[in-house]
Amino acid sequence: MSLVGKKRLLVITTAAIALVAVTAAAQDNQEAERIAHNVCANCHGKDGNSISPLFPRLNGQRADYLIAQLNAFRDHTRADPHARAFMWGMAQALSENTIKGLAAY
């Protein structure tokens, strides 16, 4: 294969990988939005502004904070009573990408 052919193959391969990554990210974002609307909103409010003192307000929280909290729920390292009762089970099935998508949402 010539140098030009190798460069073309590299460009095509790079573009294909980027397309797959963008498609996967879009699917992760759609999944995160679906979870936020259909699951999180039940306790934290549809716009993330909970009116219950049992469920914290999520709207306006920093993404890195939410990621840390969701990971702690998933890993069972956040052990306050409400975390055990409500969030351990909720966070157990969340992938890292879904957690990032939820935090960004």
C-alpha positions as CSV (number, residue, x, y, z in Angstrom):
1,M,0.0,0.0,0.0
2,S,1.3,3.4,-0.9
3,L,1.9,6.2,1.6
4,V,-1.2,8.1,0.2
5,G,-3.3,4.9,0.6
6,K,-2.1,4.4,4.2
7,K,-3.0,8.1,5.0
8,R,-6.4,7.7,3.5
9,L,-7.0,4.5,5.5
10,L,-5.9,6.3,8.6
11,V,-8.2,9.2,8.0
12,I,-11.1,6.9,7.2
13,T,-10.5,4.8,10.3
14,T,-10.2,7.8,12.5
15,A,-13.4,9.3,11.1
16,A,-15.2,6.0,11.7
17,I,-14.0,5.8,15.3
18,A,-15.1,9.3,15.9
19,L,-18.5,8.6,14.5
20,V,-18.9,5.6,16.7
21,A,-17.8,7.6,19.7
22,V,-20.2,10.5,18.9
23,T,-23.1,8.0,18.4
24,A,-22.4,6.3,21.6
25,A,-22.2,9.6,23.5
26,A,-25.5,10.6,22.0
27,Q,-27.1,7.3,23.1
28,D,-25.6,7.8,26.6
29,N,-27.1,11.3,26.7
30,Q,-30.5,10.1,25.6
31,E,-30.4,7.3,28.2
32,A,-29.4,9.8,30.9
33,E,-32.2,12.2,29.9
34,R,-34.7,9.3,29.9
35,I,-33.6,8.2,33.4
36,A,-33.7,11.8,34.7
37,H,-37.3,12.2,33.5
38,N,-38.6,8.8,34.4
39,V,-36.7,7.9,37.6
40,C,-34.9,10.8,39.2
41,A,-37.8,13.2,38.8
42,N,-40.1,11.0,40.9
43,C,-38.2,12.1,44.0
44,H,-36.0,15.1,43.0
45,G,-38.7,16.9,41.0
46,K,-39.1,17.1,37.2
47,D,-36.7,20.1,37.0
48,G,-34.4,18.8,39.8
49,N,-35.9,21.2,42.4
50,S,-37.1,18.8,45.1
51,I,-39.8,20.1,47.5
52,S,-39.2,17.3,50.0
53,P,-36.5,17.6,52.7
54,L,-35.8,13.9,52.2
55,F,-34.6,14.4,48.6
56,P,-32.0,17.0,47.8
57,R,-32.2,19.6,45.1
58,L,-30.2,18.5,42.1
59,N,-30.7,21.5,39.9
60,G,-27.7,23.8,40.0
61,Q,-25.3,21.2,41.5
62,R,-21.9,20.9,39.9
63,A,-21.4,17.9,37.6
64,D,-18.3,16.7,39.4
65,Y,-20.2,16.7,42.7
66,L,-23.0,14.7,41.3
67,I,-20.6,12.2,39.7
68,A,-18.9,11.7,43.0
69,Q,-22.2,11.2,44.8
70,L,-23.6,8.8,42.3
71,N,-20.4,6.8,42.3
72,A,-20.5,6.7,46.1
73,F,-24.1,5.4,46.0
74,R,-23.2,2.8,43.4
75,D,-20.1,1.7,45.4
76,H,-22.0,1.7,48.7
77,T,-19.4,4.1,50.2
78,R,-22.0,6.7,50.9
79,A,-23.8,5.1,53.8
80,D,-26.2,7.6,55.4
81,P,-29.6,6.1,56.0
82,H,-31.3,7.8,53.1
83,A,-28.6,6.7,50.7
84,R,-29.0,3.1,51.7
85,A,-32.8,3.3,51.5
86,F,-33.2,5.1,48.3
87,M,-30.1,5.5,46.2
88,W,-28.0,2.3,46.6
89,G,-30.4,0.4,44.4
90,M,-31.0,3.2,42.0
91,A,-27.4,3.8,41.3
92,Q,-26.3,0.1,41.2
93,A,-27.2,-0.3,37.5
94,L,-25.8,3.0,36.3
95,S,-22.7,2.8,34.0
96,E,-20.0,5.4,34.3
97,N,-21.1,7.0,31.0
98,T,-24.7,7.2,32.3
99,I,-23.6,8.8,35.5
100,K,-21.6,11.4,33.6
101,G,-24.7,12.0,31.4
102,L,-27.0,12.4,34.4
103,A,-24.5,14.8,36.0
104,A,-24.3,16.9,32.8
105,Y,-28.1,16.9,32.4
